[in-house]
């Protein structure tokens, strides 16, 4: 207990050095909160969008191969007219569906059926055949929509992961260097403690307690700052991704019209309890690594050698 109390008292005695270390840890935690919150949220958005697109089914003419060159052409309006509006509504009466959106316009009938689960597509198509769906028609999802819809979101997810790895790597290196420098400056203090009979593991525990205490304080502050910055940073990056991909709100709306999927142009970033726990554990890991490396250097010296070097 004395070792821990002594370590906590030392936080106030070495304000300059501890403030500098605290600023570094605060910056690391804040950046980690932003990157990890965006990464986790975009992962959820991608899965939800993928499921929504896979659940949205359209009935369309199947492609047929014709001509000597094997060109692929789609069946035309004559085949399209083979399905009446009443049949589209009849098809919607299925236990595999959560609902349907059937519209009749100048271009014909546009029907979208929403499966309860993506894996029900085959069973739904079998049911449609039994209800009179012509062989030249098929029930299919628009797989090509996935890349164009969630492309910017995937780019944001990959960018946040890259940023997170860089921050953690640089943060670990900087923390280790600062800790080593701080320990070298405190060699005499450590030598006195060792000469008074304090064991190596007790010295190490005291030094580790100091850096963990600083980390915990910075974690609370960094979580608040990171949570506040996550949404603005995500909005800025998503705006840039949408512009670079030439995907504006109109094109996305057209692409998703009738599919039931939400536009992923604005990601509502949030920091969940699981994310906060991950960040806390990462912070403790970095602090422990820095502490272990720095302590391992100083505990190699004997007290008499440290005191003689001081003289």
C-alpha positions as CSV (number, residue, x, y, z in Angstrom):
1,X,0.0,0.0,0.0
2,X,2.9,2.4,0.8
3,X,4.3,1.8,-2.6
4,X,1.1,2.9,-4.3
5,X,0.6,5.9,-2.0
6,X,4.2,7.0,-2.7
7,X,3.6,6.7,-6.5
8,X,0.5,8.8,-6.3
9,X,2.2,11.5,-4.3
10,X,5.0,11.6,-6.9
11,X,2.4,12.7,-9.6
12,X,2.3,16.1,-8.0
13,X,6.0,16.4,-7.4
14,X,6.9,15.9,-11.1
15,X,4.2,18.1,-12.7
16,X,6.1,19.1,-15.8
17,X,7.2,15.7,-16.9
18,X,3.8,14.1,-16.0
19,X,1.9,16.9,-17.8
20,X,3.9,16.2,-21.0
21,X,3.3,12.5,-20.7
22,X,-0.4,13.2,-20.0
23,X,-0.7,15.3,-23.1
24,X,0.7,12.6,-25.3
25,X,-1.5,9.9,-23.7
26,X,-4.6,12.2,-24.0
27,X,-3.8,12.8,-27.7
28,X,-3.4,9.0,-28.3
29,X,-6.7,8.2,-26.5
30,X,-8.7,10.9,-28.2
31,X,-7.4,9.8,-31.7
32,X,-8.1,6.2,-30.8
33,X,-11.7,7.0,-29.7
34,X,-12.3,8.8,-33.0
35,X,-10.8,6.0,-35.2
36,X,-12.3,3.1,-33.3
37,X,-15.8,4.7,-33.1
38,X,-15.8,5.3,-36.8
39,X,-14.5,1.8,-37.6
40,X,-17.0,0.0,-35.4
41,X,-19.9,2.1,-36.6
42,X,-19.1,1.8,-40.3
43,X,-18.9,-2.0,-39.9
44,X,-22.4,-2.1,-38.6
45,X,-23.7,0.2,-41.3
46,X,-22.1,-1.9,-44.0
47,X,-23.7,-5.1,-42.7
48,X,-27.1,-3.5,-42.3
49,X,-26.9,-2.0,-45.8
50,X,-25.8,-5.4,-47.2
51,X,-28.6,-7.2,-45.6
52,X,-31.1,-4.6,-46.8
53,X,-29.9,-4.9,-50.4
54,X,-30.0,-8.6,-50.2
55,X,-33.5,-8.6,-48.9
56,X,-34.8,-6.4,-51.6
57,X,-35.9,-8.6,-54.6
58,X,-37.1,-7.6,-58.0
59,X,-38.8,-9.7,-60.7
60,X,-37.0,-9.1,-64.0
61,X,-36.6,-10.8,-67.4
62,X,-33.8,-13.3,-67.5
63,X,-30.9,-12.6,-69.9
64,X,-30.7,-14.8,-72.9
65,X,-27.9,-15.5,-75.3
66,X,-28.6,-15.0,-79.0
67,X,-26.6,-14.6,-82.2
68,X,-23.6,-16.3,-83.5
69,X,-21.2,-14.2,-81.4
70,X,-23.0,-15.2,-78.2
71,X,-24.1,-11.6,-77.4
72,X,-26.2,-11.4,-74.2
73,X,-29.5,-9.5,-74.6
74,X,-32.3,-9.0,-72.1
75,X,-35.9,-10.0,-72.9
76,X,-38.0,-7.0,-74.0
77,X,-41.3,-5.4,-73.3
78,X,-43.4,-8.2,-74.8
79,X,-42.1,-10.6,-72.2
80,X,-42.4,-7.9,-69.5
81,X,-46.1,-7.5,-70.3
82,X,-46.6,-11.2,-69.5
83,X,-47.0,-10.3,-65.8
84,X,-50.0,-8.3,-64.8
85,X,-50.5,-5.9,-61.9
86,X,-52.8,-8.4,-60.3
87,X,-50.1,-11.1,-60.5
88,X,-47.5,-8.8,-58.9
89,X,-49.9,-8.3,-56.0
90,X,-50.6,-12.0,-55.8
91,X,-46.8,-12.7,-55.6
92,X,-46.7,-10.3,-52.6
93,X,-48.9,-12.7,-50.6
94,X,-46.1,-14.8,-49.3
95,X,-44.9,-15.9,-45.8
96,X,-41.3,-15.2,-46.9
97,X,-41.9,-11.4,-47.2
98,X,-42.0,-8.6,-44.8
99,X,-43.7,-6.4,-47.3
100,X,-43.7,-5.2,-50.9
101,X,-43.7,-2.0,-52.9
102,X,-45.6,-2.2,-56.1
103,X,-46.0,0.8,-58.4
104,X,-47.4,1.3,-61.9
105,X,-46.0,4.1,-63.9
106,X,-45.3,5.3,-67.4
107,X,-42.4,2.8,-67.8
108,X,-44.5,-0.1,-66.6
109,X,-44.8,-1.9,-63.3
110,X,-42.0,-1.6,-60.7
111,X,-42.3,-4.1,-57.9
112,X,-39.9,-4.7,-55.0
113,X,-40.4,-7.5,-52.5
114,X,-38.7,-7.4,-49.1
115,X,-37.6,-10.8,-47.8
116,X,-37.6,-11.5,-44.1
117,X,-34.0,-12.9,-44.5
118,X,-31.6,-13.0,-47.5
119,X,-31.4,-16.8,-47.5
120,X,-35.1,-17.0,-48.3
121,X,-34.6,-16.0,-52.0
122,X,-34.5,-19.5,-53.4
123,X,-37.6,-20.6,-51.5
124,X,-39.4,-17.4,-52.5
125,X,-38.6,-17.9,-56.2
126,X,-39.9,-21.5,-56.0
127,X,-43.1,-20.2,-54.6
128,X,-43.4,-17.6,-57.4
129,X,-43.0,-20.4,-60.0
130,X,-45.9,-22.3,-58.4
131,X,-47.9,-19.1,-58.6
132,X,-47.4,-18.7,-62.3
133,X,-44.1,-16.8,-62.7
134,X,-43.0,-17.3,-66.4
135,X,-39.8,-19.2,-66.9
136,X,-38.3,-16.2,-68.7
137,X,-38.5,-14.2,-65.5
138,X,-36.4,-14.5,-62.3
139,X,-36.3,-13.1,-58.8
140,X,-33.0,-11.5,-58.1
141,X,-31.3,-8.9,-55.9
142,X,-29.2,-6.1,-57.2
143,X,-25.7,-7.1,-56.1
144,X,-24.1,-4.4,-58.1
145,X,-25.8,-1.8,-55.9
146,X,-23.8,-2.8,-52.9
147,X,-20.4,-1.5,-54.1
148,X,-21.8,1.8,-55.3
149,X,-23.9,2.3,-52.2
150,X,-21.4,1.4,-49.5
151,X,-18.2,2.1,-51.3
152,X,-17.6,5.4,-49.5
153,X,-18.5,3.8,-46.2
154,X,-15.9,1.0,-46.8
155,X,-13.3,3.5,-47.7
156,X,-14.1,5.3,-44.4
157,X,-13.8,2.1,-42.5
158,X,-10.4,1.2,-44.1
159,X,-9.1,4.7,-43.5
160,X,-10.1,4.7,-39.9
161,X,-8.4,1.3,-39.4
162,X,-5.2,2.6,-41.0
163,X,-5.3,5.7,-38.9
164,X,-5.9,3.7,-35.8
165,X,-2.9,1.4,-36.4
166,X,-0.6,4.4,-37.1
167,X,-1.7,6.2,-34.0
168,X,-1.2,3.1,-31.8
169,X,2.3,2.4,-33.3
170,X,3.5,6.0,-33.0
171,X,1.9,6.4,-29.6
172,X,3.6,3.3,-28.2
173,X,7.0,4.5,-29.5
174,X,6.6,8.0,-28.1
175,X,5.3,6.8,-24.7
176,X,8.3,4.4,-24.4
177,X,10.8,7.1,-25.3
178,X,9.2,9.5,-22.8
179,X,9.1,6.9,-20.1
180,X,12.8,5.9,-20.7
181,X,13.9,9.5,-20.5
182,X,11.8,10.1,-17.4
183,X,13.3,7.0,-15.7
184,X,16.8,8.1,-16.5
185,X,16.1,11.4,-14.9
186,X,14.9,9.6,-11.7
187,X,17.8,7.2,-11.4
188,X,19.0,8.8,-8.2
189,X,15.5,8.7,-6.6
190,X,15.2,5.1,-7.5
191,X,18.7,4.4,-6.1
192,X,17.7,5.9,-2.8
193,X,14.6,3.8,-2.6
194,X,16.5,0.7,-3.4
195,X,19.2,1.6,-0.8
196,X,16.4,2.0,1.8
197,X,15.5,-1.6,1.2
198,X,12.7,-1.4,-1.4
199,X,12.8,-4.4,-3.7
200,X,12.9,-4.2,-7.5
201,X,9.4,-5.3,-8.0
202,X,8.2,-2.7,-5.5
203,X,10.0,0.0,-7.4
204,X,8.5,-1.3,-10.6
205,X,5.1,-1.4,-9.1
206,X,5.4,2.2,-8.1
207,X,6.5,3.4,-11.5
208,X,3.8,1.4,-13.2
209,X,1.2,2.8,-10.8
210,X,2.2,6.3,-11.8
211,X,1.8,5.8,-15.5
212,X,-1.5,3.9,-15.0
213,X,-2.9,6.7,-12.9
214,X,-1.9,9.3,-15.6
215,X,-3.5,7.0,-18.2
216,X,-6.8,6.7,-16.3
217,X,-7.1,10.4,-15.9
218,X,-6.3,10.9,-19.6
219,X,-8.8,8.2,-20.5
220,X,-11.7,10.0,-18.9
221,X,-10.7,13.3,-20.6
222,X,-9.8,11.6,-23.9
223,X,-13.1,9.7,-24.1
224,X,-15.1,13.0,-23.7
225,X,-13.0,14.7,-26.4
226,X,-13.0,11.8,-28.7
227,X,-16.7,11.2,-28.5
228,X,-17.3,14.9,-29.3
229,X,-15.0,14.8,-32.3
230,X,-16.0,11.5,-33.8
231,X,-19.2,12.8,-35.6
232,X,-17.6,15.9,-37.1
233,X,-14.6,14.0,-38.3
234,X,-16.8,11.3,-39.8
235,X,-18.9,13.9,-41.6
236,X,-15.8,15.6,-43.1
237,X,-14.3,12.3,-44.3
238,X,-17.6,11.0,-45.7
239,X,-18.1,14.3,-47.6
240,X,-14.7,13.9,-49.2
241,X,-15.3,10.2,-50.0
242,X,-18.6,11.0,-51.7
243,X,-17.1,13.8,-53.8
244,X,-14.1,11.8,-54.8
245,X,-16.3,8.9,-55.8
246,X,-18.7,11.2,-57.6
247,X,-21.6,9.8,-55.6
248,X,-23.9,12.6,-54.6
249,X,-27.2,12.4,-52.7
250,X,-29.2,12.3,-55.9
251,X,-27.4,9.3,-57.4
252,X,-27.6,7.4,-54.1
253,X,-31.3,8.1,-53.8
254,X,-31.9,6.9,-57.3
255,X,-29.8,3.8,-56.7
256,X,-31.6,2.9,-53.5
257,X,-35.0,3.9,-54.6
258,X,-37.4,1.2,-53.7
259,X,-34.9,-1.1,-52.1
260,X,-35.6,-0.1,-48.5
261,X,-31.9,0.6,-47.8
262,X,-30.9,3.8,-46.1
263,X,-28.4,6.2,-47.6
264,X,-25.0,5.9,-45.9
265,X,-24.0,9.4,-46.7
266,X,-24.2,10.4,-43.0
267,X,-23.0,8.0,-40.5
268,X,-24.3,8.5,-37.0
269,X,-21.1,7.7,-35.1
270,X,-21.5,6.6,-31.5
271,X,-19.2,5.3,-28.8
272,X,-20.7,2.1,-27.3
273,X,-19.8,0.6,-24.0
274,X,-17.8,-2.2,-25.9
275,X,-15.8,0.5,-27.8
276,X,-15.0,2.3,-24.5
277,X,-13.9,-0.9,-22.9
278,X,-11.7,-1.7,-26.0
279,X,-10.1,1.8,-25.8
280,X,-9.5,1.4,-22.0
281,X,-7.8,-1.9,-22.4
282,X,-5.7,-0.6,-25.3
283,X,-4.7,2.4,-23.1
284,X,-3.7,0.1,-20.3
285,X,-1.7,-2.1,-22.7
286,X,0.3,0.8,-24.1
287,X,0.9,2.2,-20.6
288,X,2.1,-1.2,-19.4
289,X,4.4,-1.7,-22.4
290,X,6.0,1.7,-21.8
291,X,6.3,1.0,-18.1
292,X,7.8,-2.4,-18.5
293,X,10.4,-1.4,-21.0
294,X,11.5,1.7,-19.0
295,X,11.5,-0.2,-15.7
296,X,13.5,-3.1,-17.1
297,X,16.3,-0.7,-17.9
298,X,16.6,1.0,-14.5
299,X,16.2,-2.2,-12.4
300,X,19.3,-3.6,-14.0
301,X,21.4,-1.2,-12.0
302,X,22.4,-1.8,-8.4
303,X,21.7,0.9,-5.8
304,X,25.3,1.6,-5.1
305,X,26.1,2.0,-8.8
306,X,23.2,4.5,-9.2
307,X,24.4,6.6,-6.2
308,X,28.0,6.5,-7.3
309,X,27.0,7.8,-10.8
310,X,25.1,10.6,-9.0
311,X,28.2,11.6,-7.2
